[in-house]
Amino acid sequence: MSDDSVGGDPVSPEAGGEETSPSQHREILRLAVPAFLTLIAEPLFLLADTAIVGHLGTASLAGLGVASAVLLTTAGIFVFLAYGTTALVARQVGAGSRAGAVAAGIDGTWLAIALGVLSGLVIALFATPLCRAFGASPAALDEAVTYLRISAAGLPGMLVILATTGVLRGLQDTRTPLVASVLGFASNVALNVLFVYGLGMGIAGSALGTVIAQTGMAAALVTVLIRYAAQVHLPLRAHPGRVLGAARHGIPLLVRTLALRAVLVTTVWVAAGLGDVPLAAHQVTATLWSFLAFALDALAIAAQALTGKSLGAGDVDGVRSATTLMIRWGVALGVVLGALVVGLRFVLPHLFTSDPQVQAAIAAGLLVVGLSQPLSGYVFVIDGVLIGADDGRWLAVASVIVYVLYLPVILLVHRAGSRLLEGSDLWSGPQLAVLALWVAMTGFMAIRAVTLWLRVRTTHWMVTGTR
């Protein structure tokens, strides 16, 4: 990559930048619509698990919340396999090197296999202490350990899905991951129902069904990557030096993701200390929040692919105008999704649990989640633009700063736990506790929005060329 930053007007939501063209609108939609459907498939896995497990009882639902926090943290730590690969591959495509793009994808996939096997072994061996660290009740702990140990077998497939999906996005192909996700989600639901209810396996059946579905998705996507490699006559063997280079390149995004996951894990830890009802309600609310985040992230995926490709081709004006347009779309989509959540906040809880206390607490949390969606749309789009620009070092530093600033906010909720659980005239104790958790999370998103705005309004991240 060249070392010279590109000058020009700052990119911000207020700045119009270059005029957008109809073709640019179509290109964004061509990438974003399939990406949207693909991205929501992964949280749909968790939503399906949550809905199926939720009717097994509050302890099972709370246990799923703990196990999911560990699994999502592990997957989140290695999300650079998708994000970093998308940026690298897209830059190669923009520079006209198809073979270089596919080679980067092969390296990333081998890295995913290695990291998936290693992390799966670690989680299987240390499932009990990892779950115990959240401080959940003994009943919830037993359920969490059972789910986590089985789910560890699916981590190699989960990370391979991340890597191969990143490759295909970088190649401007978001339709193939969509097909794989639809088939994977359908098989996941069918297997979960069969194992949990048909065979009476309980929470273990839910974990097993998801592992099988994820592994099948990974195999299908690897098959597609092999075909791309054959088209440009590339061998599939691992190159240790290049794989290690891919790992080094992913370190800044790894740090960024660790800091962001630390926010979510710390919040789950605080929720667990408030009792099984707030923890179960937070699990459902967090799952719905993740679903919305993935939906909004469709524009961020388009931003990654288009930003990387445009900067690889030296098209700075295209980056500037697309960024402005996607920020507007992100906020608008956030308004629409937020309105839907607020309107359905008393309906959605019934899909996940029959416990009236948990239902009421979920509804309280969803009120804040819905109102915060426009802010989330703004944050996710800019984050995607900067990832596509390969601005990983800045994102790493900024994310650590955001976590440090968030800690006093969430620890205040932790300290106020007993007072929150006393309730008020308007809210019961669990309702007030979950409400406080999501007000804190909205504070986190606001802090993140400010830091991203300060960066995107400059031109330092708009660096052209390839590595």
PAVEX-322564 format. One line per 5 residues: number of its first residue (from 1); their letters; for each residue x, y, z of C-alpha. Coordinates in Angstrom, 1 decimal, padded with zeros to 4 digits. Layout:
% residues N
NUM> A> X,Y,Z ~ ...
% end
This chain:
% residues 467
1> MSDDS> 000.0,000.0,000.0 ~ 001.3,003.5,-000.7 ~ 002.2,005.7,002.2 ~ 000.6,008.9,000.9 ~ -002.7,009.9,002.2
6> VGGDP> -005.1,011.3,-000.3 ~ -006.2,014.8,000.1 ~ -009.7,016.2,-000.5 ~ -012.8,017.3,001.4 ~ -013.6,015.4,004.6
11> VSPEA> -016.2,012.7,004.4 ~ -019.0,013.2,006.9 ~ -022.7,012.8,007.0 ~ -023.1,016.5,006.5 ~ -020.6,016.7,003.7
16> GGEET> -022.1,016.0,000.4 ~ -018.9,014.8,-001.2 ~ -019.2,013.9,-004.9 ~ -022.6,013.5,-006.5 ~ -023.8,009.9,-006.3
21> SPSQH> -024.8,008.2,-009.6 ~ -027.6,005.7,-010.2 ~ -025.0,003.1,-011.0 ~ -023.4,003.6,-007.6 ~ -026.8,003.1,-005.9
26> REILR> -027.2,-000.1,-007.9 ~ -023.8,-001.3,-007.0 ~ -024.4,-000.7,-003.3 ~ -027.7,-002.5,-003.4 ~ -026.2,-005.4,-005.5
31> LAVPA> -023.8,-006.0,-002.6 ~ -025.9,-005.0,000.3 ~ -029.1,-006.9,-000.3 ~ -027.6,-010.4,-000.5 ~ -025.2,-009.4,002.3
36> FLTLI> -028.1,-008.4,004.5 ~ -029.8,-011.8,003.9 ~ -026.6,-013.6,004.6 ~ -025.7,-011.6,007.7 ~ -029.1,-012.2,009.4
41> AEPLF> -028.7,-015.9,008.9 ~ -026.0,-016.2,011.6 ~ -028.1,-014.4,014.3 ~ -031.0,-016.4,013.0 ~ -029.0,-019.5,014.1
46> LLADT> -028.9,-018.0,017.6 ~ -032.5,-016.8,017.5 ~ -033.6,-020.3,016.6 ~ -031.5,-021.8,019.4 ~ -032.9,-019.2,021.8
51> AIVGH> -036.5,-019.8,020.9 ~ -036.2,-023.5,021.0 ~ -034.1,-023.6,024.2 ~ -036.2,-020.9,025.9 ~ -039.2,-023.2,026.2
56> LGTAS> -037.1,-025.7,028.1 ~ -037.0,-023.3,031.1 ~ -035.4,-020.2,032.5 ~ -032.3,-022.0,033.6 ~ -031.7,-023.4,030.1
61> LAGLG> -032.2,-019.9,028.6 ~ -029.8,-018.3,031.1 ~ -027.3,-021.1,030.4 ~ -027.5,-020.5,026.7 ~ -026.8,-016.8,027.4
66> VASAV> -023.6,-017.6,029.1 ~ -022.4,-020.2,026.5 ~ -023.4,-017.9,023.7 ~ -021.3,-015.1,025.2 ~ -018.2,-017.4,025.1
71> LLTTA> -018.9,-018.7,021.6 ~ -019.7,-015.3,020.1 ~ -016.6,-013.8,021.8 ~ -014.5,-016.5,020.2 ~ -016.1,-016.0,016.8
76> GIFVF> -015.9,-012.2,017.2 ~ -012.2,-012.4,018.1 ~ -011.5,-014.0,014.7 ~ -013.9,-011.8,012.7 ~ -010.8,-010.3,011.1
81> LAYGT> -010.8,-013.5,009.0 ~ -013.9,-012.1,007.2 ~ -013.3,-008.3,007.5 ~ -009.5,-008.3,006.8 ~ -009.8,-010.8,004.0
86> TALVA> -012.6,-008.7,002.4 ~ -010.4,-005.6,002.4 ~ -007.3,-007.4,001.0 ~ -009.2,-009.3,-001.7 ~ -011.2,-006.2,-002.8
91> RQVGA> -008.0,-004.2,-003.2 ~ -006.5,-006.9,-005.4 ~ -009.7,-007.0,-007.5 ~ -009.6,-003.2,-007.8 ~ -006.0,-003.3,-008.9
96> GSRAG> -006.9,-006.0,-011.5 ~ -005.2,-009.0,-009.9 ~ -007.7,-011.8,-009.8 ~ -005.1,-014.4,-008.9 ~ -003.7,-012.3,-006.1
101> AVAAG> -007.2,-011.9,-004.7 ~ -007.9,-015.7,-004.7 ~ -004.4,-016.4,-003.2 ~ -005.2,-014.1,-000.3 ~ -008.4,-016.0,000.3
106> IDGTW> -006.7,-019.3,000.3 ~ -004.2,-018.1,002.9 ~ -007.0,-016.8,005.1 ~ -008.9,-020.1,004.9 ~ -005.9,-022.1,006.0
111> LAIAL> -005.5,-019.7,008.9 ~ -009.2,-020.1,009.8 ~ -008.8,-023.9,009.9 ~ -005.7,-023.7,012.2 ~ -007.4,-021.2,014.5
116> GVLSG> -010.7,-023.1,014.6 ~ -009.1,-026.4,015.6 ~ -007.0,-024.7,018.3 ~ -009.8,-022.6,019.8 ~ -012.2,-025.5,019.7
121> LVIAL> -009.8,-027.6,021.8 ~ -009.2,-024.9,024.3 ~ -012.9,-024.2,024.8 ~ -013.8,-027.9,025.1 ~ -011.2,-028.3,027.8
126> FATPL> -011.9,-025.2,029.7 ~ -015.7,-025.0,029.3 ~ -016.5,-025.2,033.0 ~ -014.2,-022.4,034.2 ~ -015.1,-020.2,031.3
131> CRAFG> -018.8,-020.5,032.1 ~ -018.3,-020.2,035.9 ~ -016.5,-016.9,035.4 ~ -019.9,-015.3,034.6 ~ -021.2,-016.1,038.0
136> ASPAA> -024.5,-017.7,036.9 ~ -026.6,-019.9,039.1 ~ -025.6,-023.7,039.4 ~ -028.6,-024.7,037.3 ~ -027.7,-022.2,034.6
141> LDEAV> -024.0,-023.2,034.8 ~ -024.7,-026.9,034.1 ~ -026.7,-026.0,031.0 ~ -024.1,-023.6,029.8 ~ -021.2,-026.1,030.1
146> TYLRI> -023.2,-028.8,028.3 ~ -024.0,-026.4,025.4 ~ -020.5,-025.0,025.2 ~ -018.6,-028.3,025.2 ~ -020.6,-029.6,022.2
151> SAAGL> -020.6,-026.3,020.4 ~ -016.7,-026.2,020.5 ~ -016.7,-028.9,017.8 ~ -018.3,-026.4,015.4 ~ -015.7,-023.7,015.8
156> PGMLV> -013.5,-024.8,012.9 ~ -016.5,-024.6,010.6 ~ -017.6,-021.3,012.1 ~ -014.2,-019.7,011.4 ~ -013.9,-021.2,007.9
161> ILATT> -017.3,-019.7,007.1 ~ -016.0,-016.3,008.2 ~ -012.9,-016.6,006.0 ~ -014.5,-017.9,002.9 ~ -017.4,-015.4,003.1
166> GVLRG> -014.8,-012.6,003.4 ~ -013.1,-013.9,000.2 ~ -016.4,-014.0,-001.8 ~ -017.4,-010.5,-000.6 ~ -014.0,-009.2,-001.7
171> LQDTR> -014.6,-010.8,-005.1 ~ -017.9,-008.8,-005.1 ~ -019.9,-012.0,-004.8 ~ -022.4,-011.8,-002.0 ~ -025.0,-014.1,-003.5
176> TPLVA> -023.1,-017.4,-002.9 ~ -022.8,-016.8,000.9 ~ -026.5,-016.0,000.8 ~ -027.4,-019.4,-000.7 ~ -025.1,-021.2,001.8
181> SVLGF> -026.7,-019.3,004.7 ~ -030.3,-020.0,003.7 ~ -029.5,-023.7,003.4 ~ -027.6,-023.7,006.7 ~ -030.3,-021.9,008.6
186> ASNVA> -033.0,-024.2,007.3 ~ -031.0,-027.3,008.3 ~ -030.1,-025.7,011.7 ~ -033.8,-025.2,012.6 ~ -034.8,-028.7,011.4
191> LNVLF> -031.9,-030.4,013.3 ~ -032.6,-028.4,016.5 ~ -036.2,-029.3,016.6 ~ -035.4,-033.0,015.9 ~ -032.7,-033.3,018.5
196> VYGLG> -034.3,-031.1,021.2 ~ -037.9,-032.2,021.0 ~ -037.9,-035.3,018.8 ~ -035.0,-037.1,020.5 ~ -035.4,-035.3,023.9
201> MGIAG> -031.8,-034.2,024.1 ~ -032.5,-030.9,025.6 ~ -029.9,-028.1,025.3 ~ -027.3,-030.6,024.1 ~ -029.5,-031.3,021.0
206> SALGT> -029.6,-027.6,020.2 ~ -025.8,-027.4,020.3 ~ -025.4,-030.5,018.2 ~ -027.8,-029.4,015.5 ~ -026.0,-026.0,015.1
211> VIAQT> -022.6,-027.8,014.9 ~ -023.8,-030.0,012.0 ~ -025.3,-027.0,010.2 ~ -022.2,-024.9,010.5 ~ -019.9,-027.6,009.4
216> GMAAA> -022.0,-028.2,006.3 ~ -022.0,-024.5,005.4 ~ -018.2,-024.4,005.7 ~ -017.8,-027.4,003.4 ~ -020.0,-025.8,000.8
221> LVTVL> -018.2,-022.5,000.8 ~ -014.8,-024.2,000.7 ~ -016.0,-026.0,-002.4 ~ -016.8,-022.7,-004.1 ~ -013.4,-021.3,-003.2
226> IRYAA> -011.7,-024.4,-004.7 ~ -013.5,-023.6,-008.0 ~ -012.3,-020.0,-008.0 ~ -008.8,-021.3,-007.4 ~ -009.1,-023.7,-010.3
231> QVHLP> -010.2,-020.8,-012.6 ~ -006.9,-018.9,-012.0 ~ -004.8,-022.1,-011.8 ~ -003.8,-021.6,-008.1 ~ -002.7,-024.5,-005.9
236> LRAHP> -004.5,-025.1,-002.7 ~ -001.6,-026.0,-000.5 ~ -000.8,-023.9,002.6 ~ 002.1,-021.5,002.4 ~ 003.2,-021.0,006.0
241> GRVLG> 004.9,-017.7,005.4 ~ 001.9,-016.2,003.7 ~ -000.5,-017.7,006.3 ~ 001.6,-016.1,009.1 ~ 001.6,-012.8,007.1
246> AARHG> -002.2,-013.0,007.0 ~ -002.2,-013.5,010.7 ~ 000.0,-010.5,011.3 ~ -002.1,-008.4,009.1 ~ -005.2,-009.3,011.1
251> IPLLV> -003.7,-008.3,014.5 ~ -005.1,-004.7,014.5 ~ -008.6,-006.0,013.7 ~ -008.1,-008.7,016.3 ~ -007.4,-006.0,018.9
256> RTLAL> -010.4,-004.0,017.7 ~ -012.6,-007.0,018.0 ~ -011.3,-008.0,021.4 ~ -012.1,-004.6,022.8 ~ -015.6,-004.6,021.4
261> RAVLV> -016.2,-008.1,022.6 ~ -015.0,-007.1,026.0 ~ -017.8,-004.6,026.1 ~ -020.4,-007.3,025.4 ~ -018.8,-009.9,027.8
266> TTVWV> -018.6,-007.3,030.6 ~ -022.3,-006.5,030.1 ~ -023.2,-010.2,030.3 ~ -021.1,-010.5,033.5 ~ -023.1,-007.6,035.0
271> AAGLG> -026.4,-009.2,033.8 ~ -025.4,-012.5,035.4 ~ -024.9,-010.8,038.7 ~ -028.4,-009.5,038.6 ~ -030.0,-013.0,038.7
276> DVPLA> -031.4,-015.6,036.3 ~ -034.4,-013.5,035.2 ~ -032.4,-010.4,034.1 ~ -029.7,-012.7,032.6 ~ -032.3,-014.7,030.6
281> AHQVT> -034.0,-011.4,029.5 ~ -030.7,-009.9,028.5 ~ -029.9,-013.1,026.5 ~ -033.0,-012.7,024.4 ~ -032.6,-008.9,024.1
286> ATLWS> -028.9,-009.2,023.1 ~ -029.8,-011.8,020.5 ~ -032.4,-009.5,019.0 ~ -029.9,-006.6,019.1 ~ -027.3,-008.8,017.3
291> FLAFA> -029.9,-009.7,014.7 ~ -030.5,-006.0,014.1 ~ -026.8,-005.3,014.1 ~ -026.2,-007.9,011.4 ~ -029.0,-006.4,009.4
296> LDALA> -027.5,-003.0,009.6 ~ -024.1,-004.4,008.9 ~ -025.2,-005.3,005.4 ~ -024.4,-001.8,004.4 ~ -021.1,-002.1,006.2
301> IAAQA> -020.2,-005.2,004.2 ~ -021.0,-003.2,001.0 ~ -018.8,-000.4,002.4 ~ -015.9,-002.8,003.0 ~ -016.1,-004.3,-000.5
306> LTGKS> -016.6,-001.0,-002.4 ~ -014.1,001.0,-000.3 ~ -011.4,-001.6,-000.8 ~ -012.0,-002.0,-004.5 ~ -012.2,001.8,-005.1
311> LGAGD> -009.0,002.6,-003.1 ~ -007.2,-000.3,-004.9 ~ -008.2,001.3,-008.2 ~ -007.3,004.8,-006.9 ~ -010.9,006.1,-007.1
316> VDGVR> -011.0,008.4,-004.1 ~ -014.1,010.4,-005.3 ~ -016.0,007.1,-005.5 ~ -015.1,006.3,-001.9 ~ -016.2,009.7,-000.7
321> SATTL> -019.6,009.8,-002.4 ~ -020.3,006.1,-001.5 ~ -019.5,006.7,002.1 ~ -021.8,009.7,002.4 ~ -024.6,007.8,000.7
326> MIRWG> -024.2,004.7,002.8 ~ -024.2,006.7,006.1 ~ -027.6,008.2,005.1 ~ -028.9,004.8,004.2 ~ -027.6,003.3,007.5
331> VALGV> -029.4,005.9,009.6 ~ -032.6,005.6,007.6 ~ -032.6,001.8,007.9 ~ -031.9,002.2,011.7 ~ -035.1,004.4,012.0
336> VLGAL> -037.2,001.7,010.2 ~ -035.8,-001.2,012.2 ~ -036.1,000.8,015.5 ~ -039.7,001.6,014.8 ~ -040.5,-002.1,014.2
341> VVGLR> -038.8,-003.2,017.4 ~ -040.6,-000.6,019.5 ~ -043.9,-001.5,018.0 ~ -043.4,-005.2,018.6 ~ -041.7,-005.1,022.0
346> FVLPH> -044.6,-006.7,023.7 ~ -045.1,-009.4,021.0 ~ -041.5,-010.6,020.5 ~ -040.8,-011.8,024.1 ~ -043.6,-014.5,023.7
351> LFTSD> -041.5,-016.2,021.0 ~ -038.7,-016.9,023.4 ~ -040.1,-017.7,026.8 ~ -043.4,-018.3,028.7 ~ -042.1,-016.8,031.9
356> PQVQA> -044.0,-013.5,032.5 ~ -041.2,-011.9,034.5 ~ -038.7,-012.6,031.7 ~ -041.2,-011.4,029.1 ~ -041.7,-008.1,030.9
361> AIAAG> -038.0,-007.5,031.3 ~ -037.3,-008.3,027.6 ~ -040.0,-005.7,026.6 ~ -038.3,-003.1,028.7 ~ -034.9,-003.7,027.1
366> LLVVG> -036.3,-003.7,023.6 ~ -037.7,-000.2,024.1 ~ -034.1,001.1,024.5 ~ -032.8,-001.2,021.7 ~ -035.4,000.2,019.3
371> LSQPL> -034.7,003.8,020.0 ~ -030.9,003.3,019.6 ~ -031.1,001.8,016.1 ~ -030.4,005.0,014.1 ~ -027.2,005.5,016.1
376> SGYVF> -026.2,001.9,015.4 ~ -026.8,002.3,011.7 ~ -024.4,005.3,011.7 ~ -021.8,003.4,013.6 ~ -021.8,000.2,011.6
381> VIDGV> -021.5,001.9,008.2 ~ -018.5,004.1,009.2 ~ -016.8,001.1,010.8 ~ -017.3,-000.9,007.6 ~ -015.8,002.0,005.5
386> LIGAD> -012.7,002.2,007.7 ~ -012.2,-001.6,007.7 ~ -012.5,-001.6,003.9 ~ -009.9,001.2,003.9 ~ -007.6,-001.1,005.9
391> DGRWL> -007.5,001.4,008.7 ~ -007.0,-001.4,011.3 ~ -004.4,000.3,013.5 ~ -006.6,003.3,014.1 ~ -009.6,001.1,014.8
396> AVASV> -007.7,-000.9,017.3 ~ -006.6,002.1,019.3 ~ -010.0,003.7,019.1 ~ -011.8,000.5,020.2 ~ -009.6,000.2,023.3
401> IVYVL> -010.3,003.8,024.2 ~ -014.1,003.2,023.8 ~ -013.9,000.2,026.1 ~ -012.1,002.1,028.8 ~ -014.7,004.9,028.6
406> YLPVI> -017.5,002.4,028.8 ~ -016.2,000.6,031.9 ~ -017.3,003.3,034.4 ~ -020.8,003.3,032.8 ~ -021.5,-000.4,033.1
411> LLVHR> -019.8,-000.7,036.5 ~ -022.2,001.9,037.7 ~ -025.0,-000.5,036.7 ~ -023.2,-003.3,038.6 ~ -022.9,-001.2,041.7
416> AGSRL> -026.5,-000.2,041.6 ~ -027.7,-003.8,041.2 ~ -029.5,-004.3,044.5 ~ -031.2,-000.9,044.2 ~ -032.3,-001.7,040.6
421> LEGSD> -033.8,-005.0,041.7 ~ -036.0,-003.2,044.2 ~ -037.9,-001.8,041.2 ~ -039.9,001.4,041.0 ~ -043.5,002.6,040.6
426> LWSGP> -043.2,002.1,036.8 ~ -040.9,-000.9,036.5 ~ -040.4,-004.1,038.3 ~ -036.8,-005.0,039.5 ~ -035.9,-007.2,036.5
431> QLAVL> -037.4,-004.7,034.1 ~ -035.4,-001.8,035.6 ~ -032.2,-003.9,035.6 ~ -032.5,-004.8,031.9 ~ -033.5,-001.2,031.1
436> ALWVA> -030.3,000.0,032.8 ~ -028.2,-002.5,031.0 ~ -029.4,-001.3,027.6 ~ -029.1,002.4,028.5 ~ -025.5,001.6,029.3
441> MTGFM> -025.1,-000.2,026.0 ~ -026.5,002.8,024.2 ~ -023.9,005.0,025.9 ~ -021.3,002.7,024.5 ~ -022.6,003.1,021.0
446> AIRAV> -022.7,006.9,021.4 ~ -019.1,007.0,022.5 ~ -018.1,004.8,019.6 ~ -020.1,007.1,017.2 ~ -018.1,010.1,018.3
451> TLWLR> -014.7,008.4,017.8 ~ -015.7,007.1,014.3 ~ -017.0,010.6,013.3 ~ -013.7,012.2,014.3 ~ -011.8,009.8,012.0
456> VRTTH> -014.1,009.7,009.0 ~ -014.2,013.4,008.7 ~ -010.5,013.4,008.0 ~ -008.7,012.1,004.9 ~ -006.0,010.1,006.6
461> WMVTG> -007.7,006.8,006.1 ~ -008.1,007.2,002.3 ~ -004.9,005.6,001.2 ~ -004.7,004.1,-002.3 ~ -003.0,001.1,-003.8
466> TR> -002.4,-002.5,-002.8 ~ -000.1,-004.2,-000.4
% end
